[in-house]
Amino acid sequence: MVRPGAHRRSARDPRSRLVKVGGGDGTWVVPNPRNPNQIWTASGGGDNGGELALFDARTQNPIDVSPYLRDQNVVAPSALAYRFNWETPVAFDPHDPRVVYVGANVLFRSLDDGAHWKPISPDLTRNIKARQGLAGGPLTLDVTGAETFDTILSIAASPVAANTIWISTDDGVVQLTRDGGAHWANVSIPGVDADGRIPAIEPSHRAPGTAYAAVDRHFVGDRTPYVYATTDYGRTWRTISHGLPPSEVHVVREDPHNAAVLYAGTGKGVWWSHDTGASWSRSPPRCRRSRCATSPCSRRPAISSRRRTAAACTCSTT
């Protein structure tokens, strides 16, 4: 609903435009590419993960479109048909904006704004039953949904290859389909075990076989930064996190306008690489004015600009 008191404020007051689009512990918020009035939100709390709502800005009303209605308060995750992470990921297909994906331990797809859902994969996790019990006890259970493991954390459809979808899980698995979910290949990173959460998988905006992954092991006391890259659809991976500070990495992104520029979101802020991960810097890459298509150049990374830059430029033009 609209923030209380917003109707009494001046139209120039930025607070008058604040609108609550979802409830619970909100995580993913994704606008509908076909309808700017619709916003998809995922949250944990009420139904313990996997809660999905479709907010309509015209009616100011969220509609529950969760693919799996259940109450997990007293049910072991191992007994559920589908397991959802507290941070349930939502993603649209860049080649068909009708298609929306939601991750559980399987990947769900909807073609009608969440009215119907279809699993398009088997269980894509390690499915370790020993990690799917009830937490707490012996007198009081501590089951909030945040303790549910063996779930999908990230969904990324390739922007350059239709039907190519990468997923990553909270138990160290990377899976890939190149036919829209008909067949899946486990392309996990060698050496990453079940304690390696993979919160981000990022396909390249240019090469369909290239992707980047961030691995977070701080739950087991390991603050080493881990970022990996593949250029052959996950058959081989290489480490590209040398130079990052000792801190977990939560996000890795490729600049959509410059393939050499990567961004890593860590526990110590955002870091930049202008050589595809060979080195990292806390400061944004500086643009070489003489090599840019237009000038002057700003120091902002190109991802913050809608204007395309020359291939040799490492920042956006103003």
C-alpha positions as a printed Julia matrix, in Angstrom:
318×3 Matrix{Float64}:
  0.0     0.0     0.0
  1.0     3.66   -0.29
  3.22    4.87    2.5
  1.09    6.43    5.29
  0.81   10.17    4.95
  2.09   10.18    1.39
 -1.14   11.76    0.11
 -0.59   14.76    2.37
  2.86   15.56    1.06
  3.84   17.82   -1.78
  4.27   16.16   -5.17
  7.86   17.42   -5.07
  8.55   15.47   -1.89
 10.32   12.24   -2.99
  8.76   10.42   -0.03
  5.35   10.87   -1.64
  6.35    8.3    -4.27
  7.33    5.54   -1.83
  5.05    2.54   -2.19
  5.14   -0.77   -0.34
  5.02   -3.51   -2.97
  5.37   -6.6    -0.78
  5.56   -7.94    2.74
  7.65  -10.23    4.89
 11.42  -10.13    4.58
 11.47   -8.84    1.02
 14.34  -10.02   -1.16
 13.93  -10.04   -4.95
 11.95   -7.2    -6.58
 11.59   -7.54  -10.37
  9.49   -5.3   -12.67
  7.42   -7.02  -15.35
  9.12   -6.16  -18.69
  5.73   -6.33  -20.47
  3.79   -4.21  -17.98
  5.45   -1.37  -16.02
  2.52   -1.36  -13.6
  3.34   -4.86  -12.37
  6.13   -5.69   -9.94
  7.1    -9.2    -8.85
  8.32   -9.61   -5.27
  9.68  -12.59   -3.35
  9.83  -12.75    0.42
 10.35  -15.01    3.4
  8.5   -14.97    6.67
  4.8   -15.7     6.45
  4.9   -18.96    4.55
  8.59  -19.53    5.21
 10.23  -18.92    1.87
  8.89  -19.23   -1.64
  6.29  -16.53   -1.19
  5.71  -14.72   -4.44
  3.46  -11.72   -4.99
  2.46   -9.71   -8.05
  1.91   -6.04   -7.19
 -0.24   -3.85   -9.44
  0.54   -0.14   -9.19
 -2.92    0.79  -10.48
 -4.84   -1.07   -7.78
 -2.07   -0.77   -5.12
 -2.79   -4.4    -4.33
 -0.43   -7.42   -4.22
 -1.75  -10.81   -5.37
 -0.21  -14.04   -4.1
  1.12  -16.06   -7.03
  3.31  -18.51   -5.09
  3.93  -21.73   -7.04
  3.69  -23.92   -3.93
  1.29  -23.17   -1.05
  2.34  -24.8     2.2
  3.13  -24.11    5.85
  6.64  -25.17    6.74
  6.46  -24.35   10.45
  6.29  -27.97   11.63
  7.25  -29.87    8.48
 10.8   -31.01    7.83
 12.1   -29.7     4.48
 12.9   -33.3     3.52
  9.16  -34.05    3.6
  8.18  -31.18    1.31
  7.57  -31.68   -2.39
  9.54  -28.47   -3.1
 12.11  -26.58   -1.05
 12.45  -22.78   -1.35
 15.25  -20.58   -0.08
 14.41  -17.63    2.15
 15.79  -15.53   -0.74
 13.72  -17.17   -3.48
 15.02  -15.92   -6.86
 12.76  -14.57   -9.63
 13.89  -13.91  -13.22
 12.38  -13.12  -16.61
 13.5   -14.63  -19.9
 15.22  -11.89  -21.96
 14.05  -13.54  -25.21
 10.4   -13.97  -24.24
  9.08  -11.48  -21.64
  6.03  -13.67  -21.05
  8.24  -16.24  -19.34
  9.05  -15.86  -15.66
 11.18  -18.3   -13.65
 11.16  -19.02   -9.92
 13.68  -21.23   -8.14
 13.0   -23.86   -5.48
 14.96  -27.12   -5.53
 13.55  -27.29   -9.07
 13.06  -24.51  -11.58
  9.48  -23.33  -12.11
  8.19  -21.53  -15.21
  5.0   -19.54  -15.78
  3.59  -18.13  -19.02
  0.51  -16.44  -17.55
  1.71  -14.08  -14.81
  1.85  -16.76  -12.15
 -1.64  -18.2   -12.59
 -0.09  -21.57  -13.46
  3.39  -22.95  -12.79
  5.26  -25.88  -14.31
  8.5   -27.47  -13.05
 10.96  -27.63  -15.96
 13.74  -29.49  -14.19
 14.44  -32.31  -11.79
 15.94  -31.54   -8.38
 18.97  -29.42   -9.29
 20.59  -29.49   -5.83
 22.71  -32.03   -3.98
 19.55  -32.97   -2.03
 21.4   -33.85    1.18
 18.67  -35.21    3.43
 20.79  -34.75    6.57
 20.51  -30.98    6.03
 16.76  -30.99    5.62
 15.57  -31.62    9.18
 13.71  -29.44   11.66
 15.85  -26.9    13.53
 15.67  -26.17   17.25
 14.25  -28.28   20.03
 13.82  -30.3    22.07
 11.03  -28.14   23.55
 10.63  -25.44   20.91
 11.18  -25.75   17.18
 13.06  -22.96   15.44
 11.62  -23.34   11.97
 11.29  -20.08   10.07
 12.25  -21.19    6.57
 15.67  -19.55    6.8
 17.0   -22.98    7.78
 15.9   -24.64    4.53
 18.89  -25.88    2.49
 19.46  -27.51   -0.89
 17.72  -24.75   -2.83
 18.28  -22.58   -5.9
 19.81  -19.18   -5.15
 20.21  -17.63   -8.59
 18.58  -17.93  -12.04
 20.18  -16.37  -15.11
 18.88  -16.78  -18.64
 21.47  -15.95  -21.28
 20.81  -12.62  -23.01
 22.51  -13.85  -26.21
 21.37  -17.48  -26.51
 17.69  -18.39  -26.35
 16.73  -21.33  -24.1
 20.09  -21.2   -22.29
 19.58  -20.93  -18.53
 22.15  -21.09  -15.73
 21.19  -21.76  -12.12
 23.25  -21.9    -8.92
 22.39  -23.31   -5.51
 23.13  -22.85   -1.83
 24.95  -26.2    -1.74
 27.62  -25.5    -4.34
 25.98  -26.65   -7.58
 25.86  -24.99  -11.01
 23.42  -26.41  -13.58
 22.9   -25.48  -17.23
 20.2   -26.13  -19.8
 20.54  -25.16  -23.45
 17.1   -26.32  -24.57
 14.75  -24.48  -22.22
 14.79  -27.1   -19.48
 14.32  -30.3   -21.47
 17.82  -31.46  -20.5
 20.15  -30.28  -17.73
 23.9   -30.63  -17.26
 25.67  -30.41  -13.91
 28.54  -28.0   -14.64
 29.59  -27.39  -11.04
 32.91  -25.75  -10.22
 35.57  -28.31   -9.24
 36.53  -28.04   -5.58
 33.38  -26.2    -4.48
 31.65  -28.39   -1.91
 28.21  -28.35   -0.26
 29.29  -25.49    2.03
 29.94  -23.2    -0.93
 26.86  -21.03   -1.43
 26.69  -19.65   -4.98
 24.53  -16.53   -4.64
 25.2   -15.22   -8.15
 25.63  -16.71  -11.61
 26.12  -14.24  -14.46
 26.03  -15.2   -18.16
 27.96  -13.04  -20.57
 26.21  -10.43  -22.7
 28.35  -11.43  -25.71
 29.59  -15.02  -25.59
 26.93  -17.68  -24.94
 29.43  -20.11  -23.4
 30.84  -17.59  -20.93
 29.55  -17.16  -17.38
 30.8   -15.93  -14.02
 30.0   -17.25  -10.54
 30.51  -15.96   -7.0
 30.98  -18.45   -4.16
 30.36  -17.51   -0.53
 31.71  -19.7     2.31
 31.37  -17.34    5.27
 28.84  -19.68    6.94
 31.76  -22.01    7.67
 34.12  -19.2     8.71
 35.89  -18.86    5.35
 36.12  -15.18    4.3
 38.22  -15.87    1.22
 36.78  -14.19   -1.92
 35.86  -16.66   -4.63
 34.96  -15.65   -8.19
 35.11  -18.06  -11.13
 34.74  -17.83  -14.9
 34.0   -20.31  -17.67
 34.18  -19.81  -21.42
 33.09  -23.3   -22.5
 29.62  -23.76  -20.99
 30.99  -24.87  -17.63
 33.24  -27.68  -18.83
 36.18  -25.87  -17.23
 36.38  -23.02  -14.69
 39.19  -20.69  -13.69
 39.64  -18.49  -10.62
 39.47  -14.74  -11.27
 39.31  -13.41   -7.71
 43.01  -12.65   -7.18
 43.34   -9.12   -5.84
 39.99   -9.01   -4.05
 40.15   -8.29   -0.28
 39.49  -11.05    2.28
 35.71  -10.92    2.32
 32.82  -12.97    0.99
 31.59  -12.17   -2.55
 27.83  -11.9    -2.97
 27.46  -10.61   -6.53
 29.44  -10.67   -9.77
 28.32   -8.82  -12.9
 29.63   -8.25  -16.41
 29.31   -4.75  -17.8
 26.73   -5.02  -20.63
 28.64   -2.42  -22.67
 32.21   -3.63  -22.14
 33.06   -7.32  -21.86
 36.37   -6.62  -20.12
 34.72   -4.85  -17.17
 33.42   -6.9   -14.24
 31.9    -5.82  -10.93
 32.09   -7.76   -7.67
 29.93   -6.94   -4.67
 31.73   -8.0    -1.48
 31.41   -7.54    2.25
 33.88   -4.67    1.8
 32.06   -2.82   -0.95
 32.05   -2.92   -4.75
 35.23   -3.74   -6.67
 35.95   -3.28  -10.37
 38.03   -5.18  -12.89
 38.76   -3.8   -16.35
 40.66   -6.87  -17.54
 38.08   -9.65  -17.07
 39.16  -10.47  -13.55
 42.94  -10.46  -13.97
 43.13   -7.62  -11.44
 40.69   -5.73   -9.22
 40.48   -2.18   -7.9
 38.3    -0.4    -5.36
 38.06    2.62   -7.67
 36.0     2.62  -10.87
 38.05    2.22  -14.06
 39.1     5.54  -15.55
 38.19    6.22  -19.14
 40.86    7.07  -21.68
 39.35   10.15  -23.24
 41.36    9.9   -26.44
 39.95    6.44  -27.2
 36.29    7.12  -26.46
 33.59    7.47  -29.08
 32.49   10.75  -27.53
 33.79   13.0   -24.81
 33.91   13.98  -22.08
 33.64   10.71  -20.13
 32.34   10.28  -16.63
 33.96    8.07  -14.01
 30.77    6.09  -13.48
 30.85    2.45  -14.64
 29.12    1.86  -17.94
 26.42   -0.23  -16.33
 24.93    2.95  -14.88
 24.48    4.55  -18.29
 22.05    3.73  -21.07
 24.4     5.05  -23.7
 26.69    2.6   -25.42
 30.41    3.2   -25.24
 33.27    2.37  -27.54
 34.81   -1.06  -26.98
 38.09    0.51  -25.87
 36.39    2.66  -23.23
 36.12    1.48  -19.65
 33.48    3.88  -18.41
 30.33    5.54  -19.68
 30.04    8.7   -21.71
 28.0    11.6   -20.43
